Structures are given as C-alpha cells and as structure tokens.
Amino acid sequence: MRLTPAASVDRIDGLVEDAAGVVRLKARVRAVAENNKANRAVEKLIAKHLKIGKTAVGVVAGETSRSKTIRISADPDAIIEQIQALSG
C-alpha cells in the first residue's frame, strides 16, 4: 500500500506503480503521520470499505514509511471481490 497522510480527504485512489515497478494500492488519509495516527486511519478506512471490523486490519510493515504492508484477518473468499473493487 502507498499512503499519503495529511490529505484533504480520506479515500482509496486505486493502483499505482512505483519506480521499482511494484504495484500498490494508493490511499489518502486526513490524519497526520505522527504517533501512528495515519496508520490507524488507513486501517479504519480499509476496514470500512471491506465492511469488516477495524481490528481485523493492521499495518504489519512500514509503520514509518509511506509504503506499507497491510494484514487483513478475514475469510479470503468473503473479501476477495471487495479488495478487487478497492483497486479500481
């Protein structure tokens, strides 16, 4: 995931390719990048879009980076279509 903190709106912008050719889901949150506020905001945003509890979504790598790895603890079959919809 590629996260932009301190944005004007909370939203998922689809897929973006970085300079290394890695494709990531891009998101923006209004929360600032201090004291894990932006990380918690993106967890909440993803949980809302996937219609799962916010404790089922967690940042597992990249806490201080804009590039993050997100863990989703849910039935993969139940959320696969929703994840595809998030990617645009």
VOPAGU-2260 file (C-alpha; in pm, 1 decimal, decimal comma):
REM VOPAGU-2260
SITE   aa  ch    i         X         Y         Z
SITE  MET   A    0       0,0       0,0       0,0
SITE  ARG   A    1     116,1     355,8     -68,2
SITE  LEU   A    2     -19,9     604,2     186,3
SITE  THR   A    3     -40,4     981,6     168,1
SITE  PRO   A    4    -101,8    1132,4     514,3
SITE  ALA   A    5    -235,2    1483,2     584,3
SITE  ALA   A    6    -452,1    1479,1     270,3
SITE  SER   A    7    -769,5    1679,6     226,8
SITE  VAL   A    8    -987,9    1367,6     215,3
SITE  ASP   A    9    -988,1    1003,0     327,0
SITE  ARG   A   10   -1009,1     781,4      18,0
SITE  ILE   A   11    -861,8     494,3    -178,8
SITE  ASP   A   12    -730,5     604,2    -517,8
SITE  GLY   A   13    -674,9     268,0    -687,1
SITE  LEU   A   14    -344,9     120,6    -801,8
SITE  VAL   A   15     -12,3     298,7    -857,1
SITE  GLU   A   16     322,1     167,1    -983,0
SITE  ASP   A   17     635,6     287,9    -803,8
SITE  ALA   A   18     981,5     346,7    -953,5
SITE  ALA   A   19    1081,4     -15,3    -885,0
SITE  GLY   A   20     779,7    -143,0   -1079,6
SITE  VAL   A   21     589,0    -258,8    -772,4
SITE  VAL   A   22     213,2    -206,7    -799,7
SITE  ARG   A   23      49,8     -88,3    -477,8
SITE  LEU   A   24    -291,6      22,3    -361,6
SITE  LYS   A   25    -284,2     400,0    -310,2
SITE  ALA   A   26    -474,1     568,7     -27,8
SITE  ARG   A   27    -500,2     911,5     132,0
SITE  VAL   A   28    -596,8     996,5     488,0
SITE  ARG   A   29    -653,8    1326,4     664,7
SITE  ALA   A   30    -463,5    1212,2     972,1
SITE  VAL   A   31    -107,4    1333,8    1017,7
SITE  ALA   A   32     190,9    1099,7    1019,7
SITE  GLU   A   33     275,5    1124,5    1387,7
SITE  ASN   A   34     205,4     889,0    1677,7
SITE  ASN   A   35      68,6     627,8    1431,0
SITE  LYS   A   36    -237,6     843,0    1357,1
SITE  ALA   A   37    -210,3     792,3     979,2
SITE  ASN   A   38    -161,1     416,4    1021,2
SITE  ARG   A   39    -471,7     387,0    1237,8
SITE  ALA   A   40    -667,3     599,4     990,2
SITE  VAL   A   41    -575,3     378,9     692,9
SITE  GLU   A   42    -666,5      66,4     890,4
SITE  LYS   A   43   -1005,7     218,1     963,9
SITE  LEU   A   44   -1051,8     326,8     600,5
SITE  ILE   A   45    -977,5     -20,6     463,9
SITE  ALA   A   46   -1199,5    -188,2     724,0
SITE  LYS   A   47   -1484,7      43,9     632,9
SITE  HIS   A   48   -1454,7     -30,8     260,6
SITE  LEU   A   49   -1427,4    -406,4     319,8
SITE  LYS   A   50   -1714,2    -397,5     571,6
SITE  ILE   A   51   -1513,6    -575,9     841,5
SITE  GLY   A   52   -1413,5    -479,9    1195,3
SITE  LYS   A   53   -1128,4    -231,1    1219,8
SITE  THR   A   54    -934,5    -466,9    1447,1
SITE  ALA   A   55    -917,9    -714,1    1154,7
SITE  VAL   A   56    -692,0    -474,5     960,6
SITE  GLY   A   57    -338,9    -390,6    1069,8
SITE  VAL   A   58     -18,9    -235,4     940,6
SITE  VAL   A   59     246,0    -508,7     971,0
SITE  ALA   A   60     537,6    -337,8     793,7
SITE  GLY   A   61     627,7      17,3     703,0
SITE  GLU   A   62     493,6     195,8    1009,7
SITE  THR   A   63     718,9     498,1     947,1
SITE  SER   A   64     719,7     470,9     568,3
SITE  ARG   A   65     467,2     575,2     305,0
SITE  SER   A   66     487,3     221,1     164,3
SITE  LYS   A   67     307,3     -20,2     395,9
SITE  THR   A   68     216,2    -384,6     420,2
SITE  ILE   A   69    -136,4    -442,8     548,5
SITE  ARG   A   70    -265,7    -763,5     711,1
SITE  ILE   A   71    -636,6    -839,8     681,3
SITE  SER   A   72    -768,9   -1108,5     914,4
SITE  ALA   A   73   -1084,3   -1225,5     743,5
SITE  ASP   A   74   -1214,7   -1503,8     522,6
SITE  PRO   A   75   -1033,1   -1454,3     190,5
SITE  ASP   A   76   -1326,8   -1581,9     -13,1
SITE  ALA   A   77   -1561,0   -1333,4     152,0
SITE  ILE   A   78   -1347,9   -1026,1      81,5
SITE  ILE   A   79   -1171,0   -1100,8    -248,9
SITE  GLU   A   80   -1432,6    -919,9    -458,7
SITE  GLN   A   81   -1426,7    -617,7    -226,0
SITE  ILE   A   82   -1045,8    -594,9    -246,8
SITE  GLN   A   83   -1063,8    -603,6    -626,0
SITE  ALA   A   84   -1317,4    -322,0    -614,7
SITE  LEU   A   85   -1081,4    -114,4    -397,3
SITE  SER   A   86    -807,0    -145,4    -658,1
SITE  GLY   A   87   -1028,2      10,8    -922,3
